[in-house]
Amino acid sequence: MLMSGEFQRRFLPLVVLLLPPFLLAGCATMSPDPPPAQPEVSRIYDPVAGFAADPPPNGEGQVQLADTGEVARLRLVRHYAAASGRECREVRVTRRSGEQMRLFCRAGTGWIEARPLLSQPMGRP
């Protein structure tokens, strides 16, 4: 059986050599939380999003829709600052099959389509 002094003389240098890497490994796992993920803003492939991002001065234009190839008339209906603080723009898309309202909000340096809070405008009773 090892005596206390003999134990320290034999194993203390080994403990001193092995302990620091374990302590440093513990510090590496205590890094701050990563920032929350932002929605990925990719290049503008949707011509309606491109219109919303940079509407002409009169707020109207025409684009060829990417999914159908159909030419649609666009009109900037309104722009506002959302409760989140982001700038948002609502665009009316008119095509042969009817009208559609689409909402786009600024995300970083680009624009993403957002879900409208109301599907139909509320009228007075």
QUIZI-V489877 format. One record per residue. RES is the residue in three letters. PSI is psi in degrees with one decimal (NA if undefined). BURIAL is I if it has 16 or more other C-alpha atoms within 10 Angstrom, else O. Layout:
RES,PSI,BURIAL  RES,PSI,BURIAL
This chain:
MET,139.4,O  LEU,139.4,O  MET,163.1,O  SER,-47.1,O  GLY,-40.2,O  GLU,-39.2,O  PHE,-48.3,O  GLN,-41.0,O  ARG,-35.2,O  ARG,-39.8,O  PHE,-19.0,O  LEU,-44.0,O  PRO,-35.7,O  LEU,-42.3,O  VAL,-41.2,O  VAL,-35.0,O  LEU,-36.0,O  LEU,-23.3,O  LEU,-45.3,O  PRO,-42.2,O  PRO,-35.5,O  PHE,-38.4,O  LEU,-41.4,O  LEU,-35.5,O  ALA,-36.9,O  GLY,-35.8,O  CYS,-33.7,O  ALA,-29.6,O  THR,-6.7,O  MET,31.0,O  SER,157.1,O  PRO,158.4,O  ASP,140.9,O  PRO,155.0,O  PRO,152.4,O  PRO,145.5,O  ALA,134.5,O  GLN,149.1,O  PRO,138.2,O  GLU,125.5,O  VAL,113.7,O  SER,179.9,O  ARG,152.8,O  ILE,110.9,O  TYR,-21.4,O  ASP,116.8,O  PRO,-24.9,O  VAL,-38.8,I  ALA,-38.8,I  GLY,-39.7,I  PHE,-45.1,I  ALA,-36.2,I  ALA,-34.0,I  ASP,73.5,O  PRO,150.7,I  PRO,164.3,O  PRO,-35.1,O  ASN,-5.4,O  GLY,14.1,O  GLU,152.5,O  GLY,179.1,I  GLN,144.0,O  VAL,159.6,I  GLN,122.9,O  LEU,136.2,I  ALA,-36.1,O  ASP,-34.0,O  THR,-17.5,O  GLY,-2.4,O  GLU,144.6,O  VAL,129.8,O  ALA,146.6,I  ARG,138.0,I  LEU,145.0,I  ARG,127.3,I  LEU,113.3,I  VAL,-47.7,O  ARG,159.3,O  HIS,145.2,O  TYR,166.6,O  ALA,120.4,O  ALA,168.9,O  ALA,-26.3,O  SER,-11.1,O  GLY,-8.3,O  ARG,147.7,O  GLU,131.8,O  CYS,151.5,I  ARG,133.0,I  GLU,130.9,I  VAL,133.8,I  ARG,124.4,I  VAL,117.5,I  THR,123.3,I  ARG,176.5,O  ARG,-35.8,O  SER,-6.1,O  GLY,-168.7,O  GLU,153.3,O  GLN,138.9,O  MET,131.5,I  ARG,144.8,I  LEU,131.7,I  PHE,139.8,I  CYS,148.0,I  ARG,136.8,I  ALA,100.3,I  GLY,-121.7,O  THR,1.8,O  GLY,-166.1,I  TRP,140.8,I  ILE,152.6,I  GLU,135.1,I  ALA,156.6,O  ARG,125.5,O  PRO,146.7,O  LEU,-35.8,O  LEU,134.3,O  SER,-31.6,O  GLN,139.9,O  PRO,142.4,O  MET,132.2,O  GLY,173.9,O  ARG,145.8,O  PRO,NA,O
